[in-house]
Amino acid sequence: MTAKTLPWLRLYTEIIDDEKLGLLAFEDRWHFVAILCLKGKGVLDSEPDAEMLQRKVALKMGVTLQELEKIVARLARMGLIDRETCQPCAWDTRQMQSDSSTERVKAYRERLKQARNVSTTVQDADTELEKEREEREEKKKQFARTSAPAFQLPEWINQAHWDAWHSCPKRKKATNAQKQMAIDKLSAWRAEGVDHAAALENAAIGGWQGLFKPDPSVSGSRSVRRSATEHKYAAAAAAIFDGVFE
């Protein structure tokens, strides 16, 4: 059986903070690295007979079969390798298929064919790694966008005032995170006994970007128009509220 071999493997810097490895004894950490090397060299994929595979691994690692059995049991208990095959559990997610020079050249030639590019120069490995990183980051962003919970407005906030405020040019592009920050501020004011409803109405009428505590010395929510009329959108907002409340 011919197994694909790699002259090197990926070792991520985060390994120093990995909880599973941190719980292992120092010698078992090296045993795990040795098994990774055997996987990269193709040893773990070269022998279909389980007993013979165990003998090969023990020989390569310089331990007896009895010692290897204990090592494998400890590493498997931490979820690092498969107990029956010694295969590293996260190999496919950590070691990219494109790390093989053969696979990289094949993929590059396919791109050349699609683009009708006659050049035969293989891109630098650093460029390939960077593209892979960008693809992983984009997938993470897409997952975050699809899994993010929908924004919900609390029942104690006036929907009409909220919608009027976010129809203003300065609030139209507010993200869900920014909306949640505004709700948190209103909630804190509400707990303090501040007239949060007036604060929201003031912001909607004035077309403000943020929220401000209402002046307690000014009686009546309509009196805020005295300071809001200077804004170029104040008249239109005031007309909307007149239609709602009168």
N, C-alpha and C positions, 0 to 999 in steps of 0.2 A: 504494500500500500504506500503510495507516494503522498507525503504530507507537505503542505505549503509551509515554507520557513521564512522567518524574518530575522535580519541581522541585528535588530534592535526592537524595543517595545516602548510604549508610552508609560511614563511614571509621573503622575500628577502631583503637584506640590501639596495639594490638600491631603495627601496621604498621612501627613504628620498629625492632622487633626481627626483622622478617621477613628470613630469609636471602636469599631470591631478590631482594628489593628492595635489600638491602645490597650485593649483588654488582653492581648496576647503577651506571652513572655518574649523577650528580645530574640531568643533563638528561633521561635516560631515565626517571627516577622521575616527573618531571613529565609526560613523554609518556604514561606508563601512567595517571596520574590523568586526563589529558585524554581518553584513550580510554574510561575509566570514565564520564566526563561525557557523551561522545558516545553511549554505550550508554544512559545514563539519559534523554537527550534523545530517544532513538528513532532517531538517525541511522544506527546500525549495522543497524537492522532495517527501514529505510525503502526500501532499494534492493536489488532482487534481482540486478541486473547487477553482477558483481564489479568490472569495470573502472570503472564509474561510481561504485561505492562507494568505491574507492580515491581517486578524484578528489575526492569530497566530503570524505573524511577528511583528505586532504592540505590541502584548502582551509581546513577548520575549524582544523587544527593549525598552519597557517601555514608549511608546509614543501613542498618540491617532491616529485614522485612518486618520484624517485630517493632522496631522503632518507627518505621514508616507508617505502620498501621495506627500507632498512637498519634503521630503527627497529623495524619489525614483526618483522624477523628476529631482532633482539636480544631483544625481549620474548618472542617465541615460544620462543626457545632456553631461556629461564628458566622456561617453562611458565606464563607469565602470560596469554597470549592465544593464540587460534588464528591460525596464519599465513595461512590462506586467507580467513577472514572477519573477522579483527580482533576477534572476540568474546572478552570476558574469560572465562577458563576457570572461575573460581569465582563467577561472578555469581549463579547461582541459589542457592548455599549461603550467600552473604554478604548479598545483597539480598533481603529478604523480600517475598513477593507482597503481604502485607498493608500494605506501605508505600504502595501506591496508595490514595488516598482513596476511589476507586470501589470497590475490592475490600474495603476496610475497612467501608464503609457497607453493602455487600451482605452481608458476613458478619454484621454486627451485626443487620441486619434479619431474617436467617435465625434468629439466636438469639432475637430478639423473637417471631418466629412460633412457634418451638418452645415457648417459655415462656409464650406467650399474653400477652405484655406489650405494652400499647398505647403505651408511651412511645417517642418517636422521637429521644431524645437519644443522640448518639453518644458512646461512652466516650472519655476522653482518650487521646491517643497514648501517653503514658507508661504507662498501665495496659496497653495492648496490648503494648507492648514488654516489660514486666515479665512478662506471661503467657507470651510467647514464650520469654523467658529461662528461666522456671521449667520449661516443657515440655522445652527442650533439656537442662536439668540432670537432669530426671527420666529422660529417655531415656538419658543417660550413666550414671546410677545403675543402670538396668535392664540396660544392656549389661554393666556391670561385674559385676553379680550373676550374669548368665548365663554370662559368659566366665571367671569366677574358677575356678581349678583346685580340684578336690575335695581336702579335707584328708586326708592320709595319715599314719598313725602309723608311725614307724620300727620295724624289727623288733627292735631292741635294747631297746625299752621294753615292759614287761609289760602286755599288753592288759587283763588282769583288774584290775590295780592302777589303770591309767589310767581304765577305765570306772567303778570304784568311787569314784575321786576326783571324777569329773565327774558322779556321781549325787548328790553332796552339794549342798545348797541354794545354797552360795556359788559353786559352779562350774557349775551347770546351764545358765546363760545365757552361758557363755564363748563368745566368737566364735572363728572359725578363726584370726584374727590373734593373739588372746590365747593360744590353744592352741599356736600356733607359737612364741610367746615363751617359753612354759613348756618346750617341747622344746629350744629354743636354750639355755636355762639348764641343763637336764639334760645336754645335749651338752657344754657347757663344763665342767661338773663332772666329767663322765665323762673328758674329756681331762686334767683335773687329777688324776685318780685318786680323786676323791671318790665315795663310795658313792651314786650317783644313784638306784639301785633302792630303797635304804632311804629316801631323801628322798621319793620318790614314795609309798612305802608309808606313811610317817609322815603325809603330807598326806591320804591316803585315809582312814586310820584316824581322824585327828583332825578330819576335815571342814574342813580349812583352805582358805582362799581362795588362798593362795600356797604357794610351795615354800621350804623352809629346809634348809640343810645339816645333816645328822645329826651328833650329838655323837660324835666319834671315841672318846671315853672310855667310851661306853656300848656294851657288847658285845652282839651279837645284835639282830636287827631287832625282835623282840617286846618288847624292853625299852622301846621308845618309848611303849608304852601307859601307862607311869607318868605321862607329861606329857599324854597325849591323853585320859585318862579324865575329865578335868574338863570336856571338851566334851560337850554334850548328845547328840551323835550318835556319840560314841566307842564306846559299848557295842554299838550295832547294827553298826557297822563292824567292830569286833573280832570279833563273832560270825560275820560273813561270812567274814573271813579264817581263823578257826578251822575253818570248814567246808571252806575251800579247801586248807589246808595240813596239817590233822591227819587 
